[in-house]
Amino acid sequence: MSHPADDDSSDRPLGAPALNRRGLWRRGLIALAALVVVALGAGGTYLYKIDRSVTQNITRADQLPADTPSVNGQSARPTRNAQLTGTKNFVLLGSDSRDPDGSGNGRSDSIMVVHLNNARDKAYVISFPRDLYVKIPGHGKNKINAAYSFGGAKLTVSTLEELLGVRMDHLALIDFEGFIRLTEDLGGVTVTNRHPFKSHGFTYPKGKITIKGEQALWFVRERYALPRGDLDRAGNQRNVIKAIVDKGLSAGALADPAAYLKFVSGVAQHLTVDDSLTNAEIRETALSVRLSGSDIALLQAPIDGYGTSPDGQSIDRVDQSKLTELSAALKKDRLAGYVKKYPKG
């Protein structure tokens, strides 16, 4: 049975104007997640050249909410746990708009949080279904992807911080071309496809398949042909992230400096990050992170089923009990225990 949100009406955020479907996508996030994990996890092998490839091509913009004081004089944003300053939380958005300030009428249908643990030997990629029904600051309850329509990247970060009670350190957006460039420069990535389907002239049989370019795009874009619609599509997105990291950190990839640098610089050209992510912090993270594909855990924000909004649109209901556990695990850097308890997210 298809996900209830697979009707056409669910493509429009509640209360937001109808948008041109041509521009809507939720794919580039995969490229961004790979860049964060692969480029930072490469360590010192080509660190200097990788550093230059990223810092000379990356775009920075004002994308994080301000630390506006609340009534008690403290920032309205969550504070960091002083004992866990080594952890980092990155918000990753795939957007159909590349406005430098992360605003405009676009949507971010791909929303993920990457948590790097304090020891820097594990990374956790958490995806948030686009129809997750949450509180959006200043706009009441709505689908989570409506936050980008209403207030761009800043409001999306605020929404995630309010939902999780955890501060987000950095945010990055990547565009369509970045995704295509990534998979092509890698020569394709291999994934295990759980559900055979067809989309836009491409056939995806069950089992291990190698995809790249437009073929990879439609693998992570398709939802109507999948049993659980958007939830299965999110699973395909996470699996492609895993495949990209595995190949990007493989011995063959790291042993070919020219190809690897082309891959990193090509993605960076399509990447916009918040202006507080300095070159120095990129270097510090690169020196501290040691990851391989097996060190990346992929999970989904918890839902307990489907429902209908007051105006009749299909939504995903938040599993509040599991969300409380996820929030505590993020705050205390104990996601390993959460994943062990909930291996599927």
Phi, psi and chi 1 to 4 in degrees:
 res  aa     phi    psi   chi1   chi2   chi3   chi4
   1 MET       -  138.1  179.3  179.4  -64.7      -
   2 SER   -72.5  153.5  -63.9      -      -      -
   3 HIS   -57.7  136.4 -174.2  -68.7      -      -
   4 PRO   -56.6  -25.3  -21.2   29.3      -      -
   5 ALA   -81.6    9.9      -      -      -      -
   6 ASP   -84.3    3.0  -78.9  -11.4      -      -
   7 ASP   -75.5  158.0   58.2   87.5      -      -
   8 ASP   -61.5  -29.6  -71.5  -19.4      -      -
   9 SER   -65.2  -23.3   65.1      -      -      -
  10 SER   -74.9   -9.5   70.3      -      -      -
  11 ASP   -71.8  -14.8  -77.3  -24.8      -      -
  12 ARG  -107.1  122.8  176.4  172.3   53.0   84.7
  13 PRO   -56.1  145.5  -23.5   34.3      -      -
  14 LEU   -59.5  127.1  -49.6 -176.2      -      -
  15 GLY    80.7   -2.4      -      -      -      -
  16 ALA   -98.8  155.3      -      -      -      -
  17 PRO   -69.4  154.3   25.3  -34.8      -      -
  18 ALA   -64.0  143.7      -      -      -      -
  19 LEU  -121.3  158.1  -61.3  172.6      -      -
  20 ASN   -70.8  118.3 -173.1  -23.3      -      -
  21 ARG   -64.9  -21.9  -67.5  175.1   63.0  105.3
  22 ARG   -57.7  -37.1  176.2  176.4  175.0  -89.3
  23 GLY   -89.2   -6.6      -      -      -      -
  24 LEU   -84.5  131.4  -58.2  178.5      -      -
  25 TRP  -157.5  161.0   61.2  -73.3      -      -
  26 ARG  -141.0   39.2   47.1 -159.3   63.4   84.3
  27 ARG  -109.2  -38.9  -72.4   65.7   63.8 -170.5
  28 GLY   -61.2  -22.3      -      -      -      -
  29 LEU   -55.0  -34.4  177.1   58.8      -      -
  30 ILE   -60.9  -42.9  -67.8  173.1      -      -
  31 ALA   -63.7  -39.9      -      -      -      -
  32 LEU   -66.1  -45.8  176.5   55.2      -      -
  33 ALA   -58.7  -40.9      -      -      -      -
  34 ALA   -64.0  -42.5      -      -      -      -
  35 LEU   -61.9  -45.4  175.0   64.9      -      -
  36 VAL   -59.5  -47.7  170.1      -      -      -
  37 VAL   -77.8  -42.6  177.3      -      -      -
  38 VAL   -72.4  -51.4  174.9      -      -      -
  39 ALA   -64.3  -39.8      -      -      -      -
  40 LEU   -76.1  -31.2  -61.6 -176.1      -      -
  41 GLY   -80.7   -5.8      -      -      -      -
  42 ALA   -70.6  -19.6      -      -      -      -
  43 GLY    67.1 -144.9      -      -      -      -
  44 GLY   -88.2   -1.8      -      -      -      -
  45 THR   -53.0  -56.5  -52.8      -      -      -
  46 TYR  -124.7   34.4  -50.3  121.8      -      -
  47 LEU   -55.2  -46.0 -175.5   58.2      -      -
  48 TYR   -62.8  -48.0  175.7   72.5      -      -
  49 LYS   -69.0  -37.4  -69.6 -176.6  177.6  179.5
  50 ILE   -63.3  -43.4  -70.2  172.6      -      -
  51 ASP   -55.5  -48.5  170.6   78.2      -      -
  52 ARG   -66.3  -38.8  -72.2  177.5   60.6   83.9
  53 SER   -61.5  -37.6  -65.8      -      -      -
  54 VAL   -78.7  -54.2  173.2      -      -      -
  55 THR   -67.7  -27.7   58.0      -      -      -
  56 GLN   -83.4  -14.3  -70.4 -175.6   -9.9      -
  57 ASN  -113.6  -17.6  -71.0  -70.2      -      -
  58 ILE   -74.6  150.7 -154.5  168.0      -      -
  59 THR  -109.8  138.4  -60.5      -      -      -
  60 ARG  -116.0  147.4  -71.6 -175.2  170.8   88.3
  61 ALA  -154.2  163.5      -      -      -      -
  62 ASP   -76.9  100.4  179.8   14.5      -      -
  63 GLN  -125.5   -6.8  -66.2 -179.8  -41.2      -
  64 LEU  -101.8  146.2  -68.1  177.5      -      -
  65 PRO   -63.9  148.6   21.7  -31.3      -      -
  66 ALA   -73.4  153.9      -      -      -      -
  67 ASP   -82.1   64.7  -78.4  -54.7      -      -
  68 THR   -70.3  127.0  -55.4      -      -      -
  69 PRO   -64.0  140.2  -20.8   33.1      -      -
  70 SER   -90.0 -169.8   59.2      -      -      -
  71 VAL   -63.1  -26.4  -69.2      -      -      -
  72 ASN   -91.8    6.9   61.5    2.9      -      -
  73 GLY    89.2   -7.5      -      -      -      -
  74 GLN   -93.4  160.4  -58.8  -63.5  -43.9      -
  75 SER   -62.9  142.0  171.4      -      -      -
  76 ALA   -71.5  -16.5      -      -      -      -
  77 ARG   -80.7  153.8  -60.4 -179.4   64.3 -164.7
  78 PRO   -59.4  147.5  -21.6   32.6      -      -
  79 THR   -91.8  159.2   56.7      -      -      -
  80 ARG   -83.9  146.1  -66.0  -63.6  -53.9 -108.7
  81 ASN   -76.1  117.6 -176.0  -29.2      -      -
  82 ALA   -58.4  -28.4      -      -      -      -
  83 GLN   -80.0   -9.4  -65.3  178.9  -22.2      -
  84 LEU  -122.7   36.1  -63.2  176.0      -      -
  85 THR   -67.5  -13.3   54.3      -      -      -
  86 GLY   -77.2  -15.5      -      -      -      -
  87 THR   -77.3  154.4   64.3      -      -      -
  88 LYS  -138.6  139.0  -71.7 -175.1 -177.1  -66.2
  89 ASN  -119.2  117.8  -63.9  -49.7      -      -
  90 PHE  -107.1  129.6  -65.2   84.0      -      -
  91 VAL   -90.9  128.5  177.0      -      -      -
  92 LEU  -117.0  122.9  -49.9  178.5      -      -
  93 LEU  -121.6  133.4  -58.0  179.6      -      -
  94 GLY  -102.6  118.1      -      -      -      -
  95 SER  -127.0  153.5  170.7      -      -      -
  96 ASP   -89.6    2.9   67.0  -35.3      -      -
  97 SER  -123.8  133.1  170.2      -      -      -
  98 ARG  -113.6   32.5  -99.7 -149.9  106.0 -150.8
  99 ASP   -56.5  134.2  -64.4  -25.4      -      -
 100 PRO   -55.3  -29.5  -25.9   35.2      -      -
 101 ASP   -93.9    6.0   61.7   -6.7      -      -
 102 GLY    70.6   23.7      -      -      -      -
 103 SER  -113.4 -165.5   62.2      -      -      -
 104 GLY   109.3 -170.0      -      -      -      -
 105 ASN   -95.5    9.0  -67.3  -36.5      -      -
 106 GLY   -73.5  171.0      -      -      -      -
 107 ARG  -121.6  156.6  -66.5 -174.1  -56.4  172.3
 108 SER  -112.0   94.6  179.7      -      -      -
 109 ASP   -83.5   -9.4  -77.0  -15.5      -      -
 110 SER  -112.6  118.1  -73.6      -      -      -
 111 ILE  -131.4  121.3  -57.3  174.5      -      -
 112 MET  -137.5  155.2  -65.8 -172.1 -169.9      -
 113 VAL  -120.9  128.3  169.9      -      -      -
 114 VAL  -105.5  122.1  171.8      -      -      -
 115 HIS  -106.9  117.8  174.6   83.7      -      -
 116 LEU   -94.4  126.0  -65.0  178.8      -      -
 117 ASN   -73.8  170.3   69.8  -12.5      -      -
 118 ASN   -62.2  -35.7 -166.3   24.6      -      -
 119 ALA   -78.0  -11.5      -      -      -      -
 120 ARG    60.6   28.0  -57.6  -66.2  179.2   84.7
 121 ASP  -115.6    5.9   58.3   -0.1      -      -
 122 LYS  -141.9  144.3  -65.7  -71.4 -177.6 -177.7
 123 ALA  -131.2  141.5      -      -      -      -
 124 TYR  -123.0  122.2  -58.6   85.8      -      -
 125 VAL  -104.9  113.5 -179.5      -      -      -
 126 ILE  -110.6  119.3  -51.2  166.7      -      -
 127 SER   -98.8  146.8   61.9      -      -      -
 128 PHE  -117.5  111.0  -67.1   77.9      -      -
 129 PRO   -53.3  140.3  -24.4   34.0      -      -
 130 ARG   -62.1  -25.6   64.8  179.4 -167.6  147.6
 131 ASP   -96.2   11.7  -67.0  -23.3      -      -
 132 LEU   -61.1  125.9 -162.9   66.9      -      -
 133 TYR   -91.4  109.2 -162.1   57.0      -      -
 134 VAL  -136.7  170.3  -58.8      -      -      -
 135 LYS   -82.7  126.0 -179.4 -179.6  177.8 -178.4
 136 ILE  -106.2  116.5  -62.3  177.5      -      -
 137 PRO   -49.7  124.6  -29.1   37.2      -      -
 138 GLY    83.8   -2.9      -      -      -      -
 139 HIS  -132.8    7.0  -64.0  -88.9      -      -
 140 GLY    72.5 -161.1      -      -      -      -
 141 LYS   -85.4  141.6  -64.0 -158.7   72.3  172.4
 142 ASN  -165.3  174.4 -148.7  -49.7      -      -
 143 LYS   -68.0  144.3  -62.6  179.6 -179.2 -177.7
 144 ILE   -62.6  -30.7 -165.4  167.9      -      -
 145 ASN   -74.0   -9.6   73.3  -27.8      -      -
 146 ALA   -71.9  -21.9      -      -      -      -
 147 ALA   -58.0  -39.3      -      -      -      -
 148 TYR   -68.4  -37.3 -165.7   82.1      -      -
 149 SER   -65.1  -40.0  -65.4      -      -      -
 150 PHE   -79.5  -32.4  -63.7  149.3      -      -
 151 GLY  -152.1   19.0      -      -      -      -
 152 GLY    66.4 -158.4      -      -      -      -
 153 ALA   -62.7  -38.9      -      -      -      -
 154 LYS   -61.3  -44.2  -67.4 -178.3 -179.8 -179.3
 155 LEU   -70.4  -31.8 -175.0   57.3      -      -
 156 THR   -63.2  -43.9  -57.9      -      -      -
 157 VAL   -62.6  -44.9  173.0      -      -      -
 158 SER   -59.8  -39.0  -65.0      -      -      -
 159 THR   -64.2  -44.6  -60.1      -      -      -
 160 LEU   -65.3  -41.3  -73.6  166.6      -      -
 161 GLU   -65.2  -38.6  -70.8 -174.8  -21.5      -
 162 GLU   -70.3  -38.1  179.5  153.6  -29.1      -
 163 LEU   -65.4  -44.2  177.4   67.4      -      -
 164 LEU   -95.6  -20.3  -63.5  168.3      -      -
 165 GLY    68.9   24.6      -      -      -      -
 166 VAL  -128.6  138.4  176.9      -      -      -
 167 ARG   -76.1  137.9 -170.7  179.9 -178.0   94.3
 168 MET   -96.7  126.0  -61.3  -66.8  116.7      -
 169 ASP   -79.6  -40.8  -61.7  -65.7      -      -
 170 HIS  -146.6  162.0  -62.8  -67.4      -      -
 171 LEU  -137.5  146.9  177.2  141.7      -      -
 172 ALA  -144.4  144.2      -      -      -      -
 173 LEU  -117.9  146.5  -66.2  135.5      -      -
 174 ILE  -136.9  149.0 -165.0  165.3      -      -
 175 ASP  -104.3  177.2   66.8   -5.2      -      -
 176 PHE   -54.2  -47.9  172.5   85.7      -      -
 177 GLU   -60.9  -33.3  -71.3   82.9    4.0      -
 178 GLY   -61.5  -41.3      -      -      -      -
 179 PHE   -64.7  -49.4  176.4   81.1      -      -
 180 ILE   -59.4  -45.3  -63.6  -63.2      -      -
 181 ARG   -60.9  -40.2 -178.7   76.8  165.8  -91.4
 182 LEU   -62.0  -54.9  175.8   70.7      -      -
 183 THR   -66.8  -33.2   56.6      -      -      -
 184 GLU   -71.8  -41.5  -70.2  179.0  -18.9      -
 185 ASP   -65.7  -26.5  -74.3   -6.9      -      -
 186 LEU   -82.8   -6.4  -77.4  174.2      -      -
 187 GLY    74.6   22.8      -      -      -      -
 188 GLY    95.5  155.9      -      -      -      -
 189 VAL  -127.8  148.5  -65.1      -      -      -
 190 THR  -104.0  128.2  -59.6      -      -      -
 191 VAL  -128.9  161.4  -62.9      -      -      -
 192 THR   -98.6  112.9  -60.6      -      -      -
 193 ASN   -90.6  119.8 -175.9   29.2      -      -
 194 ARG   -80.1  -32.8  -65.7 -178.8   57.5 -167.2
 195 HIS  -126.1  114.4  -54.5  -69.8      -      -
 196 PRO   -64.7  140.8   25.0  -33.6      -      -
 197 PHE  -162.0  170.2   66.5   95.2      -      -
 198 LYS  -125.4  147.5  -64.8 -179.2  179.6 -179.3
 199 SER  -157.6  124.3  179.9      -      -      -
 200 HIS    50.4   44.2  -69.2   74.9      -      -
 201 GLY    88.1   -3.7      -      -      -      -
 202 PHE  -105.5  143.0  -63.0  104.7      -      -
 203 THR  -112.2  131.7  -61.7      -      -      -
 204 TYR  -121.4   93.9  -54.4   94.0      -      -
 205 PRO   -71.5  162.5   26.6  -34.3      -      -
 206 LYS   -70.2  142.6 -175.1  175.6 -178.4  178.4
 207 GLY   109.2 -162.3      -      -      -      -
 208 LYS   -76.3  127.3  -71.2 -171.6  178.5  -62.0
 209 ILE  -135.4  151.3   58.7  174.1      -      -
 210 THR  -111.4  128.7  -61.0      -      -      -
 211 ILE  -133.3  153.4   53.8  178.0      -      -
 212 LYS  -160.5  164.4   66.4  178.2  179.9  178.4
 213 GLY    54.9 -135.0      -      -      -      -
 214 GLU   -59.2  -34.7  -71.3  -72.8  -29.7      -
 215 GLN   -62.6  -42.4 -180.0 -170.5   24.7      -
 216 ALA   -68.0  -38.0      -      -      -      -
 217 LEU   -57.0  -49.3  170.4   67.4      -      -
 218 TRP   -74.5  -20.7  -72.4  108.8      -      -
 219 PHE   -64.3  -40.1 -179.4   76.7      -      -
 220 VAL   -93.8   -8.2  -63.4      -      -      -
 221 ARG   -90.0  -35.6  174.6 -178.3  -78.1  176.3
 222 GLU   -66.0  136.7 -178.9   60.2   52.5      -
 223 ARG  -135.2  -31.1   66.2 -172.3  174.5   98.9
 224 TYR   -64.7  -29.9  -66.3  105.2      -      -
 225 ALA   -87.2    2.5      -      -      -      -
 226 LEU  -104.2  146.5  -61.5  172.7      -      -
 227 PRO   -56.2  -42.3  -24.5   33.8      -      -
 228 ARG  -108.8   21.5  -63.8 -169.9  -53.5  153.6
 229 GLY    55.8 -122.6      -      -      -      -
 230 ASP   -63.8  -30.2 -165.1   54.9      -      -
 231 LEU   -68.6  -40.3  -61.5 -176.2      -      -
 232 ASP   -68.3  -35.7  -76.8  -24.7      -      -
 233 ARG   -62.9  -42.2  174.4  176.3   55.4 -170.8
 234 ALA   -61.2  -36.8      -      -      -      -
 235 GLY   -63.5  -40.0      -      -      -      -
 236 ASN   -63.3  -38.6  -76.0  -12.8      -      -
 237 GLN   -61.6  -45.7  -67.3  173.5   -9.3      -
 238 ARG   -64.8  -37.8  -65.5 -167.3  -61.7  -89.8
 239 ASN   -66.8  -34.7  -73.5  -26.2      -      -
 240 VAL   -68.8  -38.9  170.4      -      -      -
 241 ILE   -55.4  -48.0  -69.3  174.4      -      -
 242 LYS   -58.0  -44.3  179.3   77.8  168.5  177.9
 243 ALA   -65.0  -40.3      -      -      -      -
 244 ILE   -64.5  -44.0  -70.6  172.1      -      -
 245 VAL   -63.8  -44.7  172.6      -      -      -
 246 ASP   -57.1  -46.1  -76.6  -18.1      -      -
 247 LYS   -75.6  -38.7 -170.5  161.0 -172.6  177.8
 248 GLY   -64.5  -29.8      -      -      -      -
 249 LEU  -100.9    7.9  -67.9 -179.2      -      -
 250 SER   -69.7  157.6   67.7      -      -      -
 251 ALA   -59.9  -37.6      -      -      -      -
 252 GLY   -64.6  -40.5      -      -      -      -
 253 ALA   -67.2  -45.6      -      -      -      -
 254 LEU   -71.0  -20.6  -66.0  174.9      -      -
 255 ALA   -83.7   -4.9      -      -      -      -
 256 ASP  -116.0   85.7 -173.1  -15.5      -      -
 257 PRO   -55.5  -43.7  -24.1   34.8      -      -
 258 ALA   -62.7  -46.3      -      -      -      -
 259 ALA   -66.6  -40.5      -      -      -      -
 260 TYR   -66.7  -43.1 -170.9   74.8      -      -
 261 LEU   -65.9  -35.1  -71.2  172.6      -      -
 262 LYS   -62.7  -42.3  179.6 -177.4  177.9 -176.8
 263 PHE   -60.6  -50.2  158.3   63.1      -      -
 264 VAL   -66.2  -48.0  173.0      -      -      -
 265 SER   -67.6  -35.1   62.4      -      -      -
 266 GLY   -62.6  -41.8      -      -      -      -
 267 VAL   -69.7  -41.7  175.5      -      -      -
 268 ALA   -58.8  -32.1      -      -      -      -
 269 GLN   -64.7  -21.1  -69.6  173.2   20.9      -
 270 HIS  -109.6   20.8  -59.7  -79.2      -      -
 271 LEU  -116.3  132.7 -175.0   64.6      -      -
 272 THR  -122.1  124.9  -60.4      -      -      -
 273 VAL  -119.5  166.4  -58.9      -      -      -
 274 ASP   -68.4  152.1   66.0  -86.3      -      -
 275 ASP   -75.9   -1.9   53.3   12.5      -      -
 276 SER   -89.6   -8.7   69.7      -      -      -
 277 LEU   -83.2   92.9 -178.4   56.3      -      -
 278 THR   -82.1  164.2   63.6      -      -      -
 279 ASN   -59.2  -38.3  -68.6  -13.3      -      -
 280 ALA   -62.2  -39.9      -      -      -      -
 281 GLU   -70.9  -36.3 -175.0  170.6   -4.0      -
 282 ILE   -60.0  -44.6  -69.2  175.6      -      -
 283 ARG   -64.3  -44.2  -64.7 -176.2 -172.4  105.6
 284 GLU   -61.0  -42.3 -179.5  -83.6  -32.2      -
 285 THR   -67.2  -41.3  -54.2      -      -      -
 286 ALA   -60.1  -38.0      -      -      -      -
 287 LEU   -73.5  -24.0  -73.0  168.3      -      -
 288 SER   -98.0  -24.4   64.5      -      -      -
 289 VAL   -84.4  135.4  170.9      -      -      -
 290 ARG  -133.9  100.0  -67.6  -64.7 -177.7  -88.6
 291 LEU  -132.6  148.1  -64.5  170.1      -      -
 292 SER  -125.4  176.5   67.1      -      -      -
 293 GLY   -57.4  -33.5      -      -      -      -
 294 SER   -72.7  -10.1   61.4      -      -      -
 295 ASP   -94.7    6.2  -60.9  -40.5      -      -
 296 ILE  -105.7  121.0  -46.3  -60.3      -      -
 297 ALA  -101.6  132.7      -      -      -      -
 298 LEU  -111.8  126.2  -49.1  177.0      -      -
 299 LEU  -147.4  168.2   55.9  154.8      -      -
 300 GLN  -116.2  143.9  176.0 -176.4  -79.6      -
 301 ALA   -57.7  141.0      -      -      -      -
 302 PRO   -72.6  132.6   25.9  -34.1      -      -
 303 ILE  -125.4  154.2   67.7  170.6      -      -
 304 ASP  -116.2   14.9   66.0    3.3      -      -
 305 GLY   142.4 -167.7      -      -      -      -
 306 TYR  -117.5  157.2  -45.0  121.2      -      -
 307 GLY  -152.8 -167.6      -      -      -      -
 308 THR  -129.8  133.2  -55.9      -      -      -
 309 SER   -73.8  166.1   66.6      -      -      -
 310 PRO   -55.5  -28.3  -29.4   37.0      -      -
 311 ASP   -98.2   12.9   70.1  -13.2      -      -
 312 GLY    93.3   10.2      -      -      -      -
 313 GLN   -93.5  151.5  -65.6 -163.6   53.9      -
 314 SER   -75.1  139.0  -61.8      -      -      -
 315 ILE  -138.6  161.2   57.6  174.2      -      -
 316 ASP  -100.9  127.9  -62.3  -29.0      -      -
 317 ARG   -86.4  135.7  -61.4 -165.9  -52.9  -96.6
 318 VAL   -71.7  134.7  175.3      -      -      -
 319 ASP   -83.5   97.4 -173.6  -35.6      -      -
 320 GLN   -64.3  -35.8  -66.9  -67.1  -17.1      -
 321 SER   -64.5  -49.7  177.9      -      -      -
 322 LYS   -67.7  -33.5  -74.1  178.4   65.8  175.6
 323 LEU   -63.1  -38.3 -177.9   68.3      -      -
 324 THR   -61.3  -40.7  -61.5      -      -      -
 325 GLU   -67.2  -40.6  -67.5 -175.7   62.5      -
 326 LEU   -63.4  -42.8  175.9   61.2      -      -
 327 SER   -60.7  -46.3  173.4      -      -      -
 328 ALA   -63.0  -39.2      -      -      -      -
 329 ALA   -65.1  -38.2      -      -      -      -
 330 LEU   -66.4  -44.8  -78.4  165.3      -      -
 331 LYS   -64.3  -38.6  -68.4  175.5 -177.6  176.6
 332 LYS   -98.6    5.5  -60.9  176.4 -178.6  178.5
 333 ASP    57.2   47.6 -162.9   19.2      -      -
 334 ARG  -125.2   37.9  -64.7  178.3  179.4  173.0
 335 LEU   -67.8  -23.8  -89.1  175.3      -      -
 336 ALA   -59.0  -42.0      -      -      -      -
 337 GLY   -67.4  -38.6      -      -      -      -
 338 TYR   -63.9  -44.5  178.6   89.0      -      -
 339 VAL   -65.8  -37.2  170.9      -      -      -
 340 LYS   -62.9  -38.9 -176.0  176.3 -178.7  179.7
 341 LYS   -75.1  -37.4 -175.7  176.1 -178.8  180.0
 342 TYR  -126.5   75.6  -56.4  109.9      -      -
 343 PRO   -61.5  -21.1   20.8  -32.8      -      -
 344 LYS   -99.5    9.6  -65.3 -176.3  178.8 -179.9
 345 GLY    87.3      -      -      -      -      -
